[in-house]
Amino acid sequence: MAMIKTSNLIKDYPMGKVSVRALCGVDMQIEEGEFVAIMGPSGSGKSTLMHIIGCLDSPSDGEYCLDGHEVSKLDKNDLAQIRNKKIGFVFQSFNLLPHLNVLKNVELPLLYAGLSSRMRKIKAEEVLDSVGLSDRLRHKPSELSGGQRQRVAIARAMVNDPAILLADEPTGNLDTQSGGDILEIFSQLHQKGNTVIIVTHDPAVAQRAGRIIRIIDGRITDVDLPA
């Protein structure tokens, strides 16, 4: 059974008196444990597709099944529960809270999940150690490099042990060295069994994946293996 399956997925956005179609009947399957890159130019619909896969948005039409359950018709509360249990997100702009230190930023998903203060601290410290930041727990995001901030974002994404890790242009704000380090972390998470999906326009990033899904103008044009 596919971890992710979409059928004739359509997404329209209202723009005044007209609507703009961002996704035009997307059919796609991603198996459990795959490392997939969704690749396309700016405005191709790849971020819209990621938001639907990540249960941040709902399609206008079509079906989306996640782990065998249709989620395309669920309301916002149900989608929020699925996000917190099954999906971790990493964004280009890190999306860390500037007033919280590294440890507290990573603890946030566990707070929403209802874990005790002691368990939140233990789990957050454990996952921060796994990304090489055990010596930065009390630092604020402004005191970290871009690469370090993205490591915090990955730790926060993984602290709930999600099955799926979704990353939207995760190396877009990083230099080549830091970007390579971040991609290596994604490769290690994939090797441990996570399903990893990276949305990117960068061919070098896409080459790290086991499969590349190309999207242009809201349509999947082809699916291939990296060179």
N, C-alpha and C positions, 0 to 999 in steps of 0.2 A: 504493500500500500504506500502511495506517495505521501510524503510529509506535507507537501504543498501542491495543490492542483487547482488551476483556474480553467473555467470553460466560458468562452465568449464574453470575457470581462470587458465591460464598457464603463467609462467614467466621463460624465459631462459636467462642466462648470458653467453656471450662469454668469453671463457678462452683459448686464443691462437687459435689453430685450431679446438678446440672442444667447445661445449656449455654445461653448467651445468643447469639442470632444478631445479629451486628453488620451483616452485609451479606446481602441477601436476593435473590440472582439479578440482579446488576448487569450490564447490557449497555451498553458504552460504546466509542466510537472517538474518538481524537484524532490528527489528521493532523500530519505533520512540519511544523514551523514555525508551529504555532498558538500563540495566547495564550489560555489557557482558565482560567476561575475555577470551582472546585468549591465550591458554596455550600450551607450548611445550618446549622441551629441546633446548639448543643452536644448531643452524644450522637446525632447523626444518622447517623454512620458515615463522615463525610468524612475524618477522620484515619486510620481503618482502611483506607479505600480508597487514601489516599495512601501508606501504608506498603507496601501490596501493589504499587502502581504503581512505587514506588521500590525494590522488591526487599528491603525491610527485613523483610517477613513473607510468608508463603505462604497462599493461600486454602485453605479446608477442602474446597471443591469448585469446579468450573467451570474455565475456561481463561483464561490471561492471556498474550497474545502481545506481545512487545516487539521492534519493528523486524523483524517477520516470524518471530521465533523464540519458541516456547512456553517460557516461563520458570516457569510455575506449578508444575512438578513438579521443579524443580532443587533440589539440596541447598544448605546454607548457604554452603559454600565457593564454589560456582559463582555464587550470587547476589551474594556479596561482590565477585567479580571484575567482574561486570556493573555493579554500583554504582560501582565505582572508575573504570570506563572510560566509562560512558554517562550517568551521572546525578549532578547536583550538588544538594545539599540546603541549604536555608536555613530555620532554625527561629525561632519567636517568641522563645525564650530565648537565642538566639545560639550557645550550645554551644561557646564558645571556651575554651581551656585557660588558666586564670588565671596559671599560672607561666611561660607562654611569651609572648614579645613578639609584636607583630602579624606581623612577617615569618615567624617560626617557626610561628605558627598557620596561616598560609596555605601554608607549605611542606609541611605534614603529608601531604596526599594524594599529593604527589609523592614523598615518602619511601616510602610504601607501594607506589608504582608503580615504585620502583627507580631513580629518576633520581639523577645525581651531585649532590654538594653545590653545585657551581658552577651547574649547570642549574636546580636547585631555586631558588637565589637569584635568578637571572636571570628566571625565569618568574614567581615570586612578586612581585618588584619591578614587573614589567611590568603584572600584573593589578591590583596595589594602586594604581599610578599611574592606571589606567583608572577607578577608583572615587574618585579624588581624595584618596588617603591616602599619597602618596609622602613626606610630611613626618612620618609617624607610625610609621615602620617599627620603631623601637626601643621604642615605648611598650607597656606591658602593657594588657590589656583594662580593668583598673580605672582607668586614666588616660584613658579615652575616654568620650565621651558615648554614649547609647544608639544614636543614628543612626550614629555612627562605628563602633560595635561591629557593627551590622548590615551596614555596608559591608565590614568585614573578613570577616564570614560569607559575604557574596556573593562576595568575591574568592576565598575558600577554595573555595567551591562551583564557581567557574568556572576554577580554575587548571589543571585537567586537560582543559580544552576539552570538557566533556560536551555531548552533543546535547540533553539534557533538563535543565531547571532546575525543581526542585520546591520550593515555598515554603509552609510551614505557618504561617498567621497572621503573616506577616513584619513587619507594622506594629503588631501587638497591644501591644507594650511601648513604642511611640514616640508622641511628640506629633504634632500634625497636620502641622507643617512638615517634621519629619524623615520622617514616614511618606510624605508626598508626594514627597520627594526619593528615597526608596527605590523607590517605585513607578515613578518616572521612569527609574531605572536598569534596572528590569525591562523597561520599554517599549523602551529602547535595545537591550537584549540581544535582545529579540524582533525588532527591526528588523534586527539583524545575522544573523538566521536561526535563533536558538535556539528550541526548543519550550519554552514557559514555562507552568507549571501552578501556580496559586496557590489554596490551600485557605483559605477565609475565611468568616466569618459576617457580614462588613461589606459592605453594598450599595455603599458608595462605593469600596471596593477592587475589588469585582467589576466595576464599571463600566469599569475600565481594560482589561479583557480583551476579546477579540474574540468570545467565546462564553461563556455561563454554563450550567453543569450544576448543577441543583438536586437535592439529596438529602435525604430525610426518612425516618427510621426504616429506614435501610439500603436504601432503594429510590430510584432516580432518578425524580423526579416530572415534570420537564420540562427541556428544553434550549432556551435562547433567546439572542437577541442583546441586548447592553446597550442601554438607552434612548438 
